[in-house]
Amino acid sequence: MKVYGEGEWKVRTHGVGKRRMWRKLHLGVDEGTGEILAAVVTTNDMADCEILADLLEQIQYFSVKN
């Protein structure tokens, strides 16, 4: 996912290159139905294993509500 912001404006206006900001979209998907049960957006430096607890919390909350 590409994030647009001040950096993109500067590149268009002044032609100066800037490092792009990247984000990761981590998804928790029901394997049987393909339904997305959880989603977390992080910076590029976060590993999947660091986000697992957040994804599982969302799935547990979703399961309790239904």
mmCIF file of the N, C-alpha and C atoms, coordinates in Angstrom:
data_MODEL
# 
_entry.id   MODEL 
# 
loop_
_atom_site.group_PDB 
_atom_site.id 
_atom_site.type_symbol 
_atom_site.label_atom_id 
_atom_site.label_alt_id 
_atom_site.label_comp_id 
_atom_site.label_asym_id 
_atom_site.label_entity_id 
_atom_site.label_seq_id 
_atom_site.pdbx_PDB_ins_code 
_atom_site.Cartn_x 
_atom_site.Cartn_y 
_atom_site.Cartn_z 
_atom_site.occupancy 
_atom_site.B_iso_or_equiv 
_atom_site.pdbx_formal_charge 
_atom_site.auth_seq_id 
_atom_site.auth_comp_id 
_atom_site.auth_asym_id 
_atom_site.auth_atom_id 
_atom_site.pdbx_PDB_model_num 
ATOM 1   N N  . MET A 1 1  ? 0.856   -1.150  0.000  1.00 0.00 ? 1  MET A N  1 
ATOM 2   C CA . MET A 1 1  ? 0.000   0.000   0.000  1.00 0.00 ? 1  MET A CA 1 
ATOM 3   C C  . MET A 1 1  ? 0.912   1.225   0.000  1.00 0.00 ? 1  MET A C  1 
ATOM 4   N N  . LYS A 1 2  ? 0.641   2.158   -0.848 1.00 0.00 ? 2  LYS A N  1 
ATOM 5   C CA . LYS A 1 2  ? 1.454   3.362   -0.928 1.00 0.00 ? 2  LYS A CA 1 
ATOM 6   C C  . LYS A 1 2  ? 0.748   4.488   -0.188 1.00 0.00 ? 2  LYS A C  1 
ATOM 7   N N  . VAL A 1 3  ? 1.503   5.222   0.619  1.00 0.00 ? 3  VAL A N  1 
ATOM 8   C CA . VAL A 1 3  ? 0.944   6.327   1.394  1.00 0.00 ? 3  VAL A CA 1 
ATOM 9   C C  . VAL A 1 3  ? 1.312   7.633   0.702  1.00 0.00 ? 3  VAL A C  1 
ATOM 10  N N  . TYR A 1 4  ? 0.312   8.441   0.423  1.00 0.00 ? 4  TYR A N  1 
ATOM 11  C CA . TYR A 1 4  ? 0.555   9.748   -0.183 1.00 0.00 ? 4  TYR A CA 1 
ATOM 12  C C  . TYR A 1 4  ? 0.583   10.802  0.906  1.00 0.00 ? 4  TYR A C  1 
ATOM 13  N N  . GLY A 1 5  ? 1.455   11.737  0.772  1.00 0.00 ? 5  GLY A N  1 
ATOM 14  C CA . GLY A 1 5  ? 1.552   12.792  1.773  1.00 0.00 ? 5  GLY A CA 1 
ATOM 15  C C  . GLY A 1 5  ? 2.443   13.909  1.264  1.00 0.00 ? 5  GLY A C  1 
ATOM 16  N N  . GLU A 1 6  ? 3.029   14.630  2.176  1.00 0.00 ? 6  GLU A N  1 
ATOM 17  C CA . GLU A 1 6  ? 3.876   15.767  1.832  1.00 0.00 ? 6  GLU A CA 1 
ATOM 18  C C  . GLU A 1 6  ? 5.001   15.371  0.881  1.00 0.00 ? 6  GLU A C  1 
ATOM 19  N N  . GLY A 1 7  ? 5.551   14.212  1.068  1.00 0.00 ? 7  GLY A N  1 
ATOM 20  C CA . GLY A 1 7  ? 6.650   13.759  0.222  1.00 0.00 ? 7  GLY A CA 1 
ATOM 21  C C  . GLY A 1 7  ? 6.265   13.657  -1.234 1.00 0.00 ? 7  GLY A C  1 
ATOM 22  N N  . GLU A 1 8  ? 5.069   13.158  -1.528 1.00 0.00 ? 8  GLU A N  1 
ATOM 23  C CA . GLU A 1 8  ? 4.598   13.042  -2.902 1.00 0.00 ? 8  GLU A CA 1 
ATOM 24  C C  . GLU A 1 8  ? 4.428   14.422  -3.530 1.00 0.00 ? 8  GLU A C  1 
ATOM 25  N N  . TRP A 1 9  ? 3.915   15.376  -2.765 1.00 0.00 ? 9  TRP A N  1 
ATOM 26  C CA . TRP A 1 9  ? 3.744   16.740  -3.259 1.00 0.00 ? 9  TRP A CA 1 
ATOM 27  C C  . TRP A 1 9  ? 5.094   17.347  -3.619 1.00 0.00 ? 9  TRP A C  1 
ATOM 28  N N  . LYS A 1 10 ? 6.087   17.148  -2.765 1.00 0.00 ? 10 LYS A N  1 
ATOM 29  C CA . LYS A 1 10 ? 7.421   17.700  -3.029 1.00 0.00 ? 10 LYS A CA 1 
ATOM 30  C C  . LYS A 1 10 ? 8.023   17.122  -4.302 1.00 0.00 ? 10 LYS A C  1 
ATOM 31  N N  . VAL A 1 11 ? 7.831   15.849  -4.529 1.00 0.00 ? 11 VAL A N  1 
ATOM 32  C CA . VAL A 1 11 ? 8.378   15.213  -5.728 1.00 0.00 ? 11 VAL A CA 1 
ATOM 33  C C  . VAL A 1 11 ? 7.720   15.805  -6.964 1.00 0.00 ? 11 VAL A C  1 
ATOM 34  N N  . ARG A 1 12 ? 6.393   15.953  -6.958 1.00 0.00 ? 12 ARG A N  1 
ATOM 35  C CA . ARG A 1 12 ? 5.691   16.527  -8.119 1.00 0.00 ? 12 ARG A CA 1 
ATOM 36  C C  . ARG A 1 12 ? 6.092   17.980  -8.347 1.00 0.00 ? 12 ARG A C  1 
ATOM 37  N N  . THR A 1 13 ? 6.219   18.761  -7.285 1.00 0.00 ? 13 THR A N  1 
ATOM 38  C CA . THR A 1 13 ? 6.499   20.189  -7.393 1.00 0.00 ? 13 THR A CA 1 
ATOM 39  C C  . THR A 1 13 ? 7.961   20.479  -7.702 1.00 0.00 ? 13 THR A C  1 
ATOM 40  N N  . HIS A 1 14 ? 8.857   19.833  -7.005 1.00 0.00 ? 14 HIS A N  1 
ATOM 41  C CA . HIS A 1 14 ? 10.283  20.156  -7.105 1.00 0.00 ? 14 HIS A CA 1 
ATOM 42  C C  . HIS A 1 14 ? 11.101  19.100  -7.838 1.00 0.00 ? 14 HIS A C  1 
ATOM 43  N N  . GLY A 1 15 ? 10.516  17.960  -8.115 1.00 0.00 ? 15 GLY A N  1 
ATOM 44  C CA . GLY A 1 15 ? 11.248  16.912  -8.806 1.00 0.00 ? 15 GLY A CA 1 
ATOM 45  C C  . GLY A 1 15 ? 12.294  16.232  -7.957 1.00 0.00 ? 15 GLY A C  1 
ATOM 46  N N  . VAL A 1 16 ? 12.222  16.403  -6.660 1.00 0.00 ? 16 VAL A N  1 
ATOM 47  C CA . VAL A 1 16 ? 13.198  15.813  -5.753 1.00 0.00 ? 16 VAL A CA 1 
ATOM 48  C C  . VAL A 1 16 ? 12.695  14.438  -5.324 1.00 0.00 ? 16 VAL A C  1 
ATOM 49  N N  . GLY A 1 17 ? 13.548  13.440  -5.467 1.00 0.00 ? 17 GLY A N  1 
ATOM 50  C CA . GLY A 1 17 ? 13.160  12.089  -5.064 1.00 0.00 ? 17 GLY A CA 1 
ATOM 51  C C  . GLY A 1 17 ? 13.144  11.941  -3.556 1.00 0.00 ? 17 GLY A C  1 
ATOM 52  N N  . LYS A 1 18 ? 12.200  11.168  -3.072 1.00 0.00 ? 18 LYS A N  1 
ATOM 53  C CA . LYS A 1 18 ? 12.110  10.901  -1.637 1.00 0.00 ? 18 LYS A CA 1 
ATOM 54  C C  . LYS A 1 18 ? 11.785  9.428   -1.454 1.00 0.00 ? 18 LYS A C  1 
ATOM 55  N N  . ARG A 1 19 ? 12.308  8.860   -0.392 1.00 0.00 ? 19 ARG A N  1 
ATOM 56  C CA . ARG A 1 19 ? 11.995  7.465   -0.085 1.00 0.00 ? 19 ARG A CA 1 
ATOM 57  C C  . ARG A 1 19 ? 10.502  7.296   0.115  1.00 0.00 ? 19 ARG A C  1 
ATOM 58  N N  . ARG A 1 20 ? 9.966   6.273   -0.453 1.00 0.00 ? 20 ARG A N  1 
ATOM 59  C CA . ARG A 1 20 ? 8.546   6.012   -0.291 1.00 0.00 ? 20 ARG A CA 1 
ATOM 60  C C  . ARG A 1 20 ? 8.262   5.411   1.072  1.00 0.00 ? 20 ARG A C  1 
ATOM 61  N N  . MET A 1 21 ? 7.086   5.728   1.603  1.00 0.00 ? 21 MET A N  1 
ATOM 62  C CA . MET A 1 21 ? 6.634   5.119   2.856  1.00 0.00 ? 21 MET A CA 1 
ATOM 63  C C  . MET A 1 21 ? 5.749   3.928   2.497  1.00 0.00 ? 21 MET A C  1 
ATOM 64  N N  . TRP A 1 22 ? 6.086   2.783   2.985  1.00 0.00 ? 22 TRP A N  1 
ATOM 65  C CA . TRP A 1 22 ? 5.302   1.585   2.711  1.00 0.00 ? 22 TRP A CA 1 
ATOM 66  C C  . TRP A 1 22 ? 4.624   1.122   3.980  1.00 0.00 ? 22 TRP A C  1 
ATOM 67  N N  . ARG A 1 23 ? 3.468   0.533   3.826  1.00 0.00 ? 23 ARG A N  1 
ATOM 68  C CA . ARG A 1 23 ? 2.709   -0.051  4.918  1.00 0.00 ? 23 ARG A CA 1 
ATOM 69  C C  . ARG A 1 23 ? 2.420   -1.503  4.567  1.00 0.00 ? 23 ARG A C  1 
ATOM 70  N N  . LYS A 1 24 ? 2.295   -2.311  5.598  1.00 0.00 ? 24 LYS A N  1 
ATOM 71  C CA . LYS A 1 24 ? 1.917   -3.718  5.415  1.00 0.00 ? 24 LYS A CA 1 
ATOM 72  C C  . LYS A 1 24 ? 0.490   -3.898  5.897  1.00 0.00 ? 24 LYS A C  1 
ATOM 73  N N  . LEU A 1 25 ? -0.262  -4.655  5.154  1.00 0.00 ? 25 LEU A N  1 
ATOM 74  C CA . LEU A 1 25 ? -1.612  -5.016  5.550  1.00 0.00 ? 25 LEU A CA 1 
ATOM 75  C C  . LEU A 1 25 ? -1.586  -6.491  5.936  1.00 0.00 ? 25 LEU A C  1 
ATOM 76  N N  . HIS A 1 26 ? -1.775  -6.775  7.219  1.00 0.00 ? 26 HIS A N  1 
ATOM 77  C CA . HIS A 1 26 ? -1.786  -8.143  7.736  1.00 0.00 ? 26 HIS A CA 1 
ATOM 78  C C  . HIS A 1 26 ? -3.247  -8.571  7.841  1.00 0.00 ? 26 HIS A C  1 
ATOM 79  N N  . LEU A 1 27 ? -3.580  -9.725  7.284  1.00 0.00 ? 27 LEU A N  1 
ATOM 80  C CA . LEU A 1 27 ? -4.961  -10.201 7.287  1.00 0.00 ? 27 LEU A CA 1 
ATOM 81  C C  . LEU A 1 27 ? -5.073  -11.537 7.998  1.00 0.00 ? 27 LEU A C  1 
ATOM 82  N N  . GLY A 1 28 ? -6.183  -11.714 8.724  1.00 0.00 ? 28 GLY A N  1 
ATOM 83  C CA . GLY A 1 28 ? -6.549  -13.006 9.295  1.00 0.00 ? 28 GLY A CA 1 
ATOM 84  C C  . GLY A 1 28 ? -7.745  -13.511 8.505  1.00 0.00 ? 28 GLY A C  1 
ATOM 85  N N  . VAL A 1 29 ? -7.581  -14.620 7.809  1.00 0.00 ? 29 VAL A N  1 
ATOM 86  C CA . VAL A 1 29 ? -8.598  -15.113 6.886  1.00 0.00 ? 29 VAL A CA 1 
ATOM 87  C C  . VAL A 1 29 ? -9.099  -16.481 7.319  1.00 0.00 ? 29 VAL A C  1 
ATOM 88  N N  . ASP A 1 30 ? -10.417 -16.672 7.240  1.00 0.00 ? 30 ASP A N  1 
ATOM 89  C CA . ASP A 1 30 ? -11.009 -17.988 7.481  1.00 0.00 ? 30 ASP A CA 1 
ATOM 90  C C  . ASP A 1 30 ? -10.680 -18.860 6.283  1.00 0.00 ? 30 ASP A C  1 
ATOM 91  N N  . GLU A 1 31 ? -9.923  -19.910 6.517  1.00 0.00 ? 31 GLU A N  1 
ATOM 92  C CA . GLU A 1 31 ? -9.454  -20.763 5.430  1.00 0.00 ? 31 GLU A CA 1 
ATOM 93  C C  . GLU A 1 31 ? -10.605 -21.425 4.667  1.00 0.00 ? 31 GLU A C  1 
ATOM 94  N N  . GLY A 1 32 ? -11.662 -21.772 5.360  1.00 0.00 ? 32 GLY A N  1 
ATOM 95  C CA . GLY A 1 32 ? -12.778 -22.452 4.720  1.00 0.00 ? 32 GLY A CA 1 
ATOM 96  C C  . GLY A 1 32 ? -13.625 -21.557 3.843  1.00 0.00 ? 32 GLY A C  1 
ATOM 97  N N  . THR A 1 33 ? -13.938 -20.359 4.334  1.00 0.00 ? 33 THR A N  1 
ATOM 98  C CA . THR A 1 33 ? -14.844 -19.469 3.608  1.00 0.00 ? 33 THR A CA 1 
ATOM 99  C C  . THR A 1 33 ? -14.124 -18.374 2.826  1.00 0.00 ? 33 THR A C  1 
ATOM 100 N N  . GLY A 1 34 ? -12.871 -18.109 3.170  1.00 0.00 ? 34 GLY A N  1 
ATOM 101 C CA . GLY A 1 34 ? -12.137 -17.027 2.526  1.00 0.00 ? 34 GLY A CA 1 
ATOM 102 C C  . GLY A 1 34 ? -12.494 -15.659 3.089  1.00 0.00 ? 34 GLY A C  1 
ATOM 103 N N  . GLU A 1 35 ? -13.313 -15.628 4.147  1.00 0.00 ? 35 GLU A N  1 
ATOM 104 C CA . GLU A 1 35 ? -13.745 -14.383 4.761  1.00 0.00 ? 35 GLU A CA 1 
ATOM 105 C C  . GLU A 1 35 ? -12.604 -13.766 5.567  1.00 0.00 ? 35 GLU A C  1 
ATOM 106 N N  . ILE A 1 36 ? -12.422 -12.449 5.434  1.00 0.00 ? 36 ILE A N  1 
ATOM 107 C CA . ILE A 1 36 ? -11.417 -11.732 6.213  1.00 0.00 ? 36 ILE A CA 1 
ATOM 108 C C  . ILE A 1 36 ? -11.994 -11.471 7.597  1.00 0.00 ? 36 ILE A C  1 
ATOM 109 N N  . LEU A 1 37 ? -11.328 -11.995 8.626  1.00 0.00 ? 37 LEU A N  1 
ATOM 110 C CA . LEU A 1 37 ? -11.804 -11.869 9.999  1.00 0.00 ? 37 LEU A CA 1 
ATOM 111 C C  . LEU A 1 37 ? -11.054 -10.805 10.796 1.00 0.00 ? 37 LEU A C  1 
ATOM 112 N N  . ALA A 1 38 ? -9.853  -10.450 10.349 1.00 0.00 ? 38 ALA A N  1 
ATOM 113 C CA . ALA A 1 38 ? -9.052  -9.470  11.081 1.00 0.00 ? 38 ALA A CA 1 
ATOM 114 C C  . ALA A 1 38 ? -8.111  -8.771  10.109 1.00 0.00 ? 38 ALA A C  1 
ATOM 115 N N  . ALA A 1 39 ? -7.804  -7.516  10.423 1.00 0.00 ? 39 ALA A N  1 
ATOM 116 C CA . ALA A 1 39 ? -6.876  -6.748  9.591  1.00 0.00 ? 39 ALA A CA 1 
ATOM 117 C C  . ALA A 1 39 ? -6.118  -5.757  10.460 1.00 0.00 ? 39 ALA A C  1 
ATOM 118 N N  . VAL A 1 40 ? -4.821  -5.643  10.206 1.00 0.00 ? 40 VAL A N  1 
ATOM 119 C CA . VAL A 1 40 ? -3.966  -4.685  10.909 1.00 0.00 ? 40 VAL A CA 1 
ATOM 120 C C  . VAL A 1 40 ? -3.025  -4.074  9.878  1.00 0.00 ? 40 VAL A C  1 
ATOM 121 N N  . VAL A 1 41 ? -2.913  -2.745  9.874  1.00 0.00 ? 41 VAL A N  1 
ATOM 122 C CA . VAL A 1 41 ? -1.975  -2.046  9.009  1.00 0.00 ? 41 VAL A CA 1 
ATOM 123 C C  . VAL A 1 41 ? -0.801  -1.582  9.872  1.00 0.00 ? 41 VAL A C  1 
ATOM 124 N N  . THR A 1 42 ? 0.416   -1.899  9.421  1.00 0.00 ? 42 THR A N  1 
ATOM 125 C CA . THR A 1 42 ? 1.616   -1.540  10.180 1.00 0.00 ? 42 THR A CA 1 
ATOM 126 C C  . THR A 1 42 ? 2.635   -0.878  9.256  1.00 0.00 ? 42 THR A C  1 
ATOM 127 N N  . THR A 1 43 ? 3.691   -0.391  9.863  1.00 0.00 ? 43 THR A N  1 
ATOM 128 C CA . THR A 1 43 ? 4.813   0.116   9.081  1.00 0.00 ? 43 THR A CA 1 
ATOM 129 C C  . THR A 1 43 ? 5.575   -1.053  8.501  1.00 0.00 ? 43 THR A C  1 
ATOM 130 N N  . ASN A 1 44 ? 6.459   -0.754  7.588  1.00 0.00 ? 44 ASN A N  1 
ATOM 131 C CA . ASN A 1 44 ? 7.203   -1.779  6.876  1.00 0.00 ? 44 ASN A CA 1 
ATOM 132 C C  . ASN A 1 44 ? 8.134   -2.589  7.776  1.00 0.00 ? 44 ASN A C  1 
ATOM 133 N N  . ASP A 1 45 ? 8.519   -2.045  8.923  1.00 0.00 ? 45 ASP A N  1 
ATOM 134 C CA . ASP A 1 45 ? 9.502   -2.721  9.766  1.00 0.00 ? 45 ASP A CA 1 
ATOM 135 C C  . ASP A 1 45 ? 8.899   -3.730  10.740 1.00 0.00 ? 45 ASP A C  1 
ATOM 136 N N  . MET A 1 46 ? 7.602   -3.917  10.742 1.00 0.00 ? 46 MET A N  1 
ATOM 137 C CA . MET A 1 46 ? 6.949   -4.869  11.639 1.00 0.00 ? 46 MET A CA 1 
ATOM 138 C C  . MET A 1 46 ? 6.871   -6.248  10.980 1.00 0.00 ? 46 MET A C  1 
ATOM 139 N N  . ALA A 1 47 ? 7.234   -7.267  11.718 1.00 0.00 ? 47 ALA A N  1 
ATOM 140 C CA . ALA A 1 47 ? 7.184   -8.638  11.203 1.00 0.00 ? 47 ALA A CA 1 
ATOM 141 C C  . ALA A 1 47 ? 5.809   -9.257  11.465 1.00 0.00 ? 47 ALA A C  1 
ATOM 142 N N  . ASP A 1 48 ? 5.463   -10.250 10.676 1.00 0.00 ? 48 ASP A N  1 
ATOM 143 C CA . ASP A 1 48 ? 4.177   -10.928 10.824 1.00 0.00 ? 48 ASP A CA 1 
ATOM 144 C C  . ASP A 1 48 ? 3.993   -11.500 12.228 1.00 0.00 ? 48 ASP A C  1 
ATOM 145 N N  . CYS A 1 49 ? 5.050   -12.080 12.776 1.00 0.00 ? 49 CYS A N  1 
ATOM 146 C CA . CYS A 1 49 ? 4.948   -12.700 14.097 1.00 0.00 ? 49 CYS A CA 1 
ATOM 147 C C  . CYS A 1 49 ? 4.647   -11.669 15.187 1.00 0.00 ? 49 CYS A C  1 
ATOM 148 N N  . GLU A 1 50 ? 5.029   -10.424 14.991 1.00 0.00 ? 50 GLU A N  1 
ATOM 149 C CA . GLU A 1 50 ? 4.756   -9.378  15.975 1.00 0.00 ? 50 GLU A CA 1 
ATOM 150 C C  . GLU A 1 50 ? 3.284   -8.950  15.967 1.00 0.00 ? 50 GLU A C  1 
ATOM 151 N N  . ILE A 1 51 ? 2.572   -9.218  14.907 1.00 0.00 ? 51 ILE A N  1 
ATOM 152 C CA . ILE A 1 51 ? 1.198   -8.766  14.727 1.00 0.00 ? 51 ILE A CA 1 
ATOM 153 C C  . ILE A 1 51 ? 0.195   -9.879  15.034 1.00 0.00 ? 51 ILE A C  1 
ATOM 154 N N  . LEU A 1 52 ? 0.659   -11.088 15.149 1.00 0.00 ? 52 LEU A N  1 
ATOM 155 C CA . LEU A 1 52 ? -0.235  -12.234 15.330 1.00 0.00 ? 52 LEU A CA 1 
ATOM 156 C C  . LEU A 1 52 ? -1.195  -12.061 16.508 1.00 0.00 ? 52 LEU A C  1 
ATOM 157 N N  . ALA A 1 53 ? -0.710  -11.591 17.635 1.00 0.00 ? 53 ALA A N  1 
ATOM 158 C CA . ALA A 1 53 ? -1.577  -11.428 18.818 1.00 0.00 ? 53 ALA A CA 1 
ATOM 159 C C  . ALA A 1 53 ? -2.714  -10.447 18.535 1.00 0.00 ? 53 ALA A C  1 
ATOM 160 N N  . ASP A 1 54 ? -2.427  -9.349  17.837 1.00 0.00 ? 54 ASP A N  1 
ATOM 161 C CA . ASP A 1 54 ? -3.461  -8.375  17.491 1.00 0.00 ? 54 ASP A CA 1 
ATOM 162 C C  . ASP A 1 54 ? -4.513  -8.982  16.567 1.00 0.00 ? 54 ASP A C  1 
ATOM 163 N N  . LEU A 1 55 ? -4.075  -9.778  15.611 1.00 0.00 ? 55 LEU A N  1 
ATOM 164 C CA . LEU A 1 55 ? -5.016  -10.433 14.702 1.00 0.00 ? 55 LEU A CA 1 
ATOM 165 C C  . LEU A 1 55 ? -5.908  -11.416 15.461 1.00 0.00 ? 55 LEU A C  1 
ATOM 166 N N  . LEU A 1 56 ? -5.301  -12.198 16.343 1.00 0.00 ? 56 LEU A N  1 
ATOM 167 C CA . LEU A 1 56 ? -6.073  -13.188 17.100 1.00 0.00 ? 56 LEU A CA 1 
ATOM 168 C C  . LEU A 1 56 ? -7.081  -12.523 18.037 1.00 0.00 ? 56 LEU A C  1 
ATOM 169 N N  . GLU A 1 57 ? -6.710  -11.388 18.628 1.00 0.00 ? 57 GLU A N  1 
ATOM 170 C CA . GLU A 1 57 ? -7.655  -10.645 19.480 1.00 0.00 ? 57 GLU A CA 1 
ATOM 171 C C  . GLU A 1 57 ? -8.882  -10.218 18.687 1.00 0.00 ? 57 GLU A C  1 
ATOM 172 N N  . GLN A 1 58 ? -8.668  -9.728  17.485 1.00 0.00 ? 58 GLN A N  1 
ATOM 173 C CA . GLN A 1 58 ? -9.788  -9.311  16.641 1.00 0.00 ? 58 GLN A CA 1 
ATOM 174 C C  . GLN A 1 58 ? -10.680 -10.487 16.300 1.00 0.00 ? 58 GLN A C  1 
ATOM 175 N N  . ILE A 1 59 ? -10.091 -11.634 16.020 1.00 0.00 ? 59 ILE A N  1 
ATOM 176 C CA . ILE A 1 59 ? -10.871 -12.823 15.652 1.00 0.00 ? 59 ILE A CA 1 
ATOM 177 C C  . ILE A 1 59 ? -11.659 -13.316 16.854 1.00 0.00 ? 59 ILE A C  1 
ATOM 178 N N  . GLN A 1 60 ? -11.053 -13.314 18.038 1.00 0.00 ? 60 GLN A N  1 
ATOM 179 C CA . GLN A 1 60 ? -11.760 -13.743 19.232 1.00 0.00 ? 60 GLN A CA 1 
ATOM 180 C C  . GLN A 1 60 ? -12.918 -12.801 19.530 1.00 0.00 ? 60 GLN A C  1 
ATOM 181 N N  . TYR A 1 61 ? -12.726 -11.497 19.378 1.00 0.00 ? 61 TYR A N  1 
ATOM 182 C CA . TYR A 1 61 ? -13.784 -10.517 19.611 1.00 0.00 ? 61 TYR A CA 1 
ATOM 183 C C  . TYR A 1 61 ? -14.924 -10.743 18.617 1.00 0.00 ? 61 TYR A C  1 
ATOM 184 N N  . PHE A 1 62 ? -14.558 -10.991 17.355 1.00 0.00 ? 62 PHE A N  1 
ATOM 185 C CA . PHE A 1 62 ? -15.539 -11.248 16.307 1.00 0.00 ? 62 PHE A CA 1 
ATOM 186 C C  . PHE A 1 62 ? -16.340 -12.508 16.614 1.00 0.00 ? 62 PHE A C  1 
ATOM 187 N N  . SER A 1 63 ? -15.672 -13.552 17.071 1.00 0.00 ? 63 SER A N  1 
ATOM 188 C CA . SER A 1 63 ? -16.336 -14.828 17.379 1.00 0.00 ? 63 SER A CA 1 
ATOM 189 C C  . SER A 1 63 ? -17.305 -14.691 18.560 1.00 0.00 ? 63 SER A C  1 
ATOM 190 N N  . VAL A 1 64 ? -16.930 -13.922 19.572 1.00 0.00 ? 64 VAL A N  1 
ATOM 191 C CA . VAL A 1 64 ? -17.778 -13.745 20.756 1.00 0.00 ? 64 VAL A CA 1 
ATOM 192 C C  . VAL A 1 64 ? -19.037 -12.949 20.395 1.00 0.00 ? 64 VAL A C  1 
ATOM 193 N N  . LYS A 1 65 ? -18.895 -11.932 19.552 1.00 0.00 ? 65 LYS A N  1 
ATOM 194 C CA . LYS A 1 65 ? -20.037 -11.118 19.183 1.00 0.00 ? 65 LYS A CA 1 
ATOM 195 C C  . LYS A 1 65 ? -21.049 -11.887 18.341 1.00 0.00 ? 65 LYS A C  1 
ATOM 196 N N  . ASN A 1 66 ? -20.591 -12.881 17.571 1.00 0.00 ? 66 ASN A N  1 
ATOM 197 C CA . ASN A 1 66 ? -21.502 -13.650 16.719 1.00 0.00 ? 66 ASN A CA 1 
ATOM 198 C C  . ASN A 1 66 ? -21.851 -14.880 17.434 1.00 0.00 ? 66 ASN A C  1 
# 
